Amino acid sequence: MHLKFSGYRDILVSLFILLVLALPFLPLPGDYMTQMEVRLHTHGDEHAFNMHTLYNVCAVMETTLAFEDPGTGEYTRIRCDN
């Protein structure tokens, strides 16, 4: 069995990618707590709930979890209060 270890370049690239992916979830200076409102509409039922989270986390979720199905009318909406 022959093992091949990654070079320093591969390790640095991996750490950089990990940092970039984790950046929106790290508490940054100037970040603040905000109220996040989540609305779900599924099978004729509408559900809503609120929670407090960091604004960066809310902004990422607002962008990535937005969903609306025109065929069924189901949707997910997230709103961040400033």
N, C-alpha and C positions, 0 to 999 in steps of 0.2 A: 504494500500500500504506500502510495506516495502522496504526501500532504503538500499543498501549495499555499503559502501564507500570502495574504494581500499586502501590497506595498503601502507605504505611507500615503501615497496619492489616493488610493482607493478608500482608505480609512477616512481621510479628510473630506472627500466627496460625500461619503456616507453620513458623516457628522453634519456637514453643511445641509444636506437634504433633510435630515432629521430636525435640525434647528429651524429651517424654513417652514416645515410642516407644523411644528409646535408653536411658532411665533404668535399666531392669533390667540392662542390659549394661555400665553404667559402674561402675568400682570406687568404692564408697561407703565412708566411714569406718565402721569396725566390721565390714565385710564380711570374710570369711575363706575360705580354701581348704577345700574339702570333697571327699570322694570320692563320685563319682556312679556308680551301678550301673545298667546298662541291660540289660534282658532282652527278647529277641525270640523269638516262637514263630511260625514260618511253615512250612506244609506238613509238619508232623510233626517238624521240626527245631527245637531250642531253642538259641539263641545267647545268650551273656552276655559283657559286657566291663565293665571299670571304667576310670575316668579321673578326674583331678583337675581341678577347676574352681572358680570362685567360687560361693559359696552362692546369690547372687541369680540367676545364670545357671542353676544347677541347679533352683532353685525354679520358674523360668519354664518350663523344659523339662519338668519333672515335671508341671506343670499342663496345658500345651498339647499335649504329645505322647502323653498317655495314650490308649490305644486298645484295644478288645477287641471282636471280632466273634463273637457267640454262634453264628452259623451255621457258621463254619469252625473256631472255637476259636483263631484267631490273635490274638495280643496284643502290645502293646508296653508295658512298664512301666519307669519310671525312679524310682529311689530315691536320696534324698540322705542321706548319713550325717552326723549332727550331731556 
